[in-house]
């Protein structure tokens, strides 16, 4: 039985972008486990400079947001893989969007950790 490599990994730019996205996600996960490991108090999930804190939640709310971002990244990867043979330019767009989404997820996580 042979393991089939996704066709998206045959192109070097797509492989590099997917690798960067994966490394950022793993680094973000390690960072979050280190910083948010034993929190029991409510987290500040959103604040405004004019009105102050306007959205509090617990750690499960935060992980729900984070897993929603991961779900978007996985969905974009599979859409990019499906479009690779038909419309290669859109495949590049979706995989580049994955890299940007993973950076955005890292920044959002870092801001939430910094405010708490």
Secondary structure, 3 states (H helix, E strand, C coil): CCCCCCHHHHCHHHHHHHHHHHHHHHHHHHHHHHHCCCCCCCEEEEEECCCEEEEEECHHHHHHHHHHHHHHHHHHHHHHHHCCCCCHHHHHHHHHHHHHHHHHHHHHHHHHHHHC
